[in-house]
């Protein structure tokens, strides 16, 4: 299925072309062109359309990506025909792990997203997986080391 057909199919029964255009900040004629295949929306616009219509970006682009255990891509159905032109327009850009996580998260339904958030929250509680982040100097001060503040009544705190 083409991107044009996927947008039209996802929109039908949910909203009009005008409503979709308003929701994503585009013109009515842009939506018409996207659905007729006369123009291809930029990836960020396609992402907005997916969000508004409650579908995944991979469904609109008809691209289904599979990952291995380390986050590497092991397969991409429809990649060459549909997603490659978007990536080419972005230039030489390699996704960060956070971007890969977001792209994968968007492919999940509501129940899957809830479960993913639970899993990430659980991982964030495990010390060996936490980043070593230096605190800001202000956060390292004890209350008696912090700067004194004058209150409205002129007293020092």
Secondary structure as UniProt FT lines:
FT   HELIX           3..11
FT   TURN            12..14
FT   HELIX           17..24
FT   HELIX           28..36
FT   HELIX           43..53
FT   HELIX           57..61
FT   STRAND          64..67
FT   TURN            69..70
FT   STRAND          73..77
FT   HELIX           79..83
FT   HELIX           84..89
FT   HELIX           97..106
FT   HELIX           110..124
FT   HELIX           127..129
FT   HELIX           137..140
FT   TURN            143..145
FT   TURN            152..153
//
